[in-house]
Structure formats: C-alpha cells, structure tokens
C-alpha cells in the first residue's frame, strides 16, 4: 500500500456503476496504520484477533450458465496491513454475478487469492448453502446485558474518560454485552449499528461508565475495525485488565456484515457469533 494513500481515493461515498463482469480491480484497501497511529500502536499492537465478514448476496454462474447462490464467510487476521473497504467488497462480489465457474472450489480459490492480495495477508473463505441454517443460526449473546442501566445521557462526544473501575474493588472474570453501539461511517457519515461483547478478567469495571462510553460513539466517525480497536485500547489503558476480548457484531449493509474481534489472548480465533439483528 502506498504511503500517499488518501481516503478521498476510495469509491466509498461516490456514485459508481455496477459491473456485470468479474473484476478484482474493484477491491480497495485501507491501511490499518491510519487508525493505529492515533492509538499509538502502529508498530506493535497490544491485541490479536480477526475480522470476520458474512456475505448474504453472493451469486455466480456454473459451467452451464445456471445461477448459484451461497452465503460466505471471510476471515482475515488483525496483522494484515490493510482492511478491505466494504463498498469495494460489495462491488467486487457483485461483479461475480454473471461470471462462470466450473465448481465452487474454483470460486473459493479465486476469492482467497484476490482478497489476500488486497489485505496483504491470508484471507480464509468459506461458502455455505442457503439452507445451511446451522452455520448461520442466530444466537443470544453471552454474559450480562448492561443496557437496562437507567441513565440520563446529554452528551454524545466520544470520551475514554468515561471508563473507570468500579468502587467495589474486587477481581472478577465476567462477560458483558450491549446492543447500543452506534458509530458512523468515516466517509459517508451513514450510521453503523452493532452489538458488542466485552469479556475480561481483572479489577471490576464500572458498568454505568462502560455503557456511557459505548453510547459516546453515537456521533463518532470511524470504520468498524477501528472502533473495536479503540474500545479495546481504551479499556486496556483505563482498567489494565489481566485479560481482555472485544467483539462487535455490526448489522449488514449492502449484503455484508462485519464482526471485528480483538483479544489479549494469542492464537484465539474469533467466536463465530451471529445475532438476529444481522
């Protein structure tokens, strides 16, 4: 990725024509270092993790010209130099609609090759039949939901200072979740909706402060992956937990949902969660 990358170079937020023929050139990358510079972790990150994408509008033609449809799961490591820009991903997948492939494995190999080139590292691709309800079944989130805490909110400015330890100074291992995470696209300002799961071990985190912090993203502009890395780093810096994992499950846009996962535990794959909001 060139050092002179500009967000204005992306097709996101611009009028585009849909191509009916396969084109890997539609894919666009965004360097992860853009956000990590601000977080102070460009060269060395305090987390591991994966980004898991689900595609619900995936179709192509078989060797006889008959349409095939599938659901897709795409997984890339946090260490890849780039994230894949979501609109370009949608346009790329749409370019497959009228393209012929001899079998599903040929398409899977092509997807892995093209996406890995753009990400700068290996991308794993899995395709599922539409009737595979088990692989894409929605599930309840683990742990306790903090959304029922009765608070008044008058300020929607992102602030990491809202995160604090609980006055009840105890060591815990707990999983919390919230459905109230909303951020905005960095380019278009369109709303991005998500549920977030936070699992940690260490001194107890004040739940009201954590909920206020998550709500403070409501007018904040940042890409999905960047938001999750910010949440991880802000909790880490404020509370210094012994172990921490953060996963956001964003609702779909353009037939794609994005589920970034960051954790302090090395070699830990992202939990394969899908909720009914997606």
Beta strands, then each sheet from edge to edge (+ up, - down):
strand 1: 29-31
strand 2: 48-61
strand 3: 67-77
strand 4: 82-84
strand 5: 123-128
strand 6: 144-145
strand 7: 171-184
strand 8: 191-203
strand 9: 243-250
strand 10: 256-263
sheet 1: 1+ 4-
sheet 2: 5+ 3- 2+ 10- 9+ 8- 7+ 6+
end
